[in-house]
Amino acid sequence: MATKERSKQFKAGLALRKKVVGPDYVAKSLKSTDEFWMPFQELITEHGWGAVWTRPGLTPKMRSMFTLAFCIALNRPNEVKIHLRGAIRNGVTPLEVRELIIHAFLYCGGPASRDAFHVVKSALPEILAQENKTMEGKSAGRVRKAKT
């Protein structure tokens, strides 16, 4: 990737992609991509992240919640896991994720919402620890003990 000249939109998409899903995830995705799959990574980065995610009109938090909802509706648990990290990084709280899954049950059905619940339940503790967040969505470093 370093040898090819990149568009402004690609560069903006790459920066936002790293910010949302994390630089480690993006680096791993790009490093594991071979010549056959690189055009797909370029498409995702330039058009998905660079053209759509960078648009005004929706906050990153709203985009993350919509993206989770769409992934649940399509019953794509792997994408739910990827975008769960982005949602937490964009300010979505675990409570909001739970409520989104419950709400999805009405419109997307039990199997899709159940699959999402299982992915979130297994992935959320690790994501929260890595992002230094609590179940309330606050920074774990600022959690105060209750006075007794």
Steps between C-alpha positions, in 0.01 A plus 500: 500500500781744572621516138170599339392865500177532700213743453403756761179299554699179561727676749200646684332160501809326632538753781134468600503121471798487740326739739175303505598132493852550629842525339593144597195353326563705185871414492420130541236515224731672258803286587307177448360620167664357191507637146170324419308663788670842505247660259225410750693660788551808283128513421403474866751763606449754224128476442356350817711690750622790285178587317223387734630498859660845457179666381335766716147454628544211743727482801750214520295360790184499288681337208631230732153429639351482150782276384446262793127496426561422130746223587247351742223523238720319249603249768872567455648416842860547381419853389317563828820411685712730280262792528437447872853626570436799276172571674666498843780721366235737357321538835226236481450355847453130574146585619425660162640192323279275710192711429583506129510119498170479689344747257641301206314196630171666398610590148773251411379189679616280781782309328677813377470682831597189697813454286590866556441465874736203522772679303466814712491305826823318415688793339392793717708431815824484300412808295412698813827397665704591191321833463520569876121537530243380752161341437356850547717625213725710724876500511610226738765734638235737632276252676448605861422264781174559682533637852403254769 
